[in-house]
Amino acid sequence: MPAELDIYGVFVPTLLCLMLAAYALKSGVQALLQRTTFYRWIWHPALFNFALFVLLLGGLFAMFRQVTS
């Protein structure tokens, strides 16, 4: 896996790009879960959101590793 991505001559860390993508996905899933009143059953929404972010980031990292190898 490359340590950084070259975006128009600017070297950007791969982890930063994956974190931004995971945050965008988390925001979409969070909005969907709020509309379905799923958060009514969650004890600590902030902790749930952080865990969701970590899971999405891990999934994106694994997919990125499979694609680049």
TAJO-V329027 format. One record per residue. N is the residue number from 1. PSI is psi in radians with two decimals (NA if undefined). BURIAL is 1 if it has 24 or more other C-alpha atoms within 12 Angstrom, else 0. D_FIRST is the distance of its C-alpha to the first C-alpha in Angstrom with 2 decimals. Layout:
# TAJO-V329027
N|PSI|BURIAL|D_FIRST, N|PSI|BURIAL|D_FIRST
This chain:
# TAJO-V329027
1|2.31|0|0.00, 2|2.52|0|3.78, 3|-0.47|0|6.41, 4|2.72|0|8.76, 5|2.47|0|10.05, 6|1.85|0|13.22, 7|1.76|0|15.92, 8|0.74|0|19.16, 9|-0.05|0|18.70, 10|2.17|0|17.71, 11|2.08|0|14.47, 12|2.29|0|13.53, 13|2.44|0|11.24, 14|-0.71|0|8.70, 15|-0.63|0|10.66, 16|-0.76|0|13.82, 17|-0.74|0|13.22, 18|-0.63|1|12.48, 19|-0.69|0|15.54, 20|-0.71|0|17.66, 21|-0.72|0|17.00, 22|-0.65|1|17.80, 23|-0.71|1|20.87, 24|-0.74|0|22.06, 25|-0.73|0|21.82, 26|-0.70|1|23.56, 27|-0.69|0|26.26, 28|-0.78|0|26.95, 29|-0.68|0|27.21, 30|-0.76|1|29.32, 31|-0.70|0|31.68, 32|-0.74|0|32.07, 33|-0.58|0|32.85, 34|-0.62|0|35.34, 35|-0.53|0|37.17, 36|0.19|0|37.60, 37|0.60|0|38.91, 38|-0.54|0|36.36, 39|-0.20|0|36.23, 40|-0.48|0|39.84, 41|-0.04|0|38.71, 42|2.28|0|36.01, 43|-0.80|0|37.31, 44|1.65|0|34.97, 45|-0.64|0|33.24, 46|-0.73|0|31.19, 47|-0.68|0|29.77, 48|-0.74|0|29.13, 49|-0.69|1|27.32, 50|-0.75|0|25.07, 51|-0.68|0|24.33, 52|-0.73|1|23.66, 53|-0.79|1|21.17, 54|-0.73|0|19.31, 55|-0.75|0|19.37, 56|-0.70|1|18.13, 57|-0.75|1|15.26, 58|-0.71|0|14.30, 59|-0.75|0|14.76, 60|-0.70|1|12.70, 61|-0.75|1|9.74, 62|-0.72|0|10.40, 63|-0.72|0|10.99, 64|-0.67|0|7.89, 65|-0.67|0|5.95, 66|-0.67|0|8.91, 67|-0.71|0|9.00, 68|-0.25|0|5.93, 69|NA|0|6.81
